[in-house]
């Protein structure tokens, strides 16, 4: 059982019914989406089995520059947008 399923069962959002040797899981779409967004707001890697090295490096090296010094990236983005079809 994946971490997301375990969380949904613990919160009482996911219902399971045994059918023969298997089971059927039921949940409404709106609570599923809402809970998924809430979990991803807390931890963007919640649905990932393990945080890849590339993301670790990005988050620890490049992300602070994007947060505290975003203007060079906005300038580069604006220049790049001029050359696209948008």
MOPEKA-V68891 format. One record per residue. SS is DSSP state (hx for helix, st for strand, lp for the rest). PHI is phi in whole degrees, -180 to 180 (NA if undefined). OMEGA is omega in degrees with one decimal (NA if undefined). Layout:
[[SS & PHI & OMEGA] [SS & PHI & OMEGA]]
//
This chain:
[[lp & NA & -178.1] [lp & -80 & -177.0] [hx & -57 & -178.8] [hx & -65 & 178.0] [hx & -61 & 179.1] [hx & -60 & 179.0] [hx & -64 & -179.2] [hx & -63 & 177.5] [hx & -66 & 179.8] [hx & -61 & 179.3] [lp & -80 & 179.4] [lp & 80 & -179.3] [lp & -90 & -177.2] [lp & -102 & 178.2] [st & -105 & 178.8] [st & -125 & 178.8] [st & -129 & 176.5] [st & -77 & 178.8] [st & -141 & -176.2] [lp & 66 & 179.2] [lp & -88 & -177.1] [st & -115 & 177.5] [st & -147 & 178.0] [st & -114 & 178.4] [st & -105 & -178.5] [st & -133 & 175.3] [lp & -158 & 175.5] [lp & -80 & -174.5] [hx & -66 & -175.3] [hx & -64 & 177.0] [hx & -64 & 177.8] [hx & -62 & -179.8] [hx & -64 & -178.9] [hx & -62 & -180.0] [hx & -68 & 176.8] [hx & -61 & 178.2] [hx & -64 & -179.9] [hx & -62 & -179.7] [hx & -68 & 179.4] [hx & -72 & 173.9] [hx & -66 & 179.1] [hx & -76 & -175.8] [lp & -148 & -176.4] [lp & -65 & 179.9] [lp & -101 & -176.9] [lp & -57 & -177.2] [lp & -88 & -179.2] [lp & -93 & -178.7] [lp & -61 & 175.0] [lp & -148 & -177.4] [lp & -71 & -179.4] [lp & -64 & -178.4] [hx & -58 & -179.4] [hx & -60 & 179.7] [hx & -68 & 177.8] [hx & -61 & 179.5] [hx & -63 & 179.7] [hx & -60 & -176.6] [hx & -66 & -176.3] [hx & -92 & -176.7] [hx & -109 & -172.0] [hx & -88 & -175.0] [hx & -56 & 178.1] [hx & -58 & 177.6] [hx & -66 & 179.0] [hx & -66 & -178.3] [hx & -79 & -171.8] [hx & -96 & -179.4] [lp & -141 & -171.6] [lp & -79 & -171.6] [hx & -61 & 178.4] [hx & -63 & -179.0] [hx & -72 & 175.5] [hx & -66 & 179.0] [hx & -62 & 179.4] [hx & -62 & 178.8] [hx & -63 & 179.2] [hx & -64 & 177.2] [hx & -65 & -179.3] [hx & -65 & -179.9] [hx & -65 & 178.1] [hx & -66 & -176.9] [lp & -97 & 177.8] [lp & -103 & -176.9] [lp & -82 & -176.6] [lp & -64 & NA]]
//
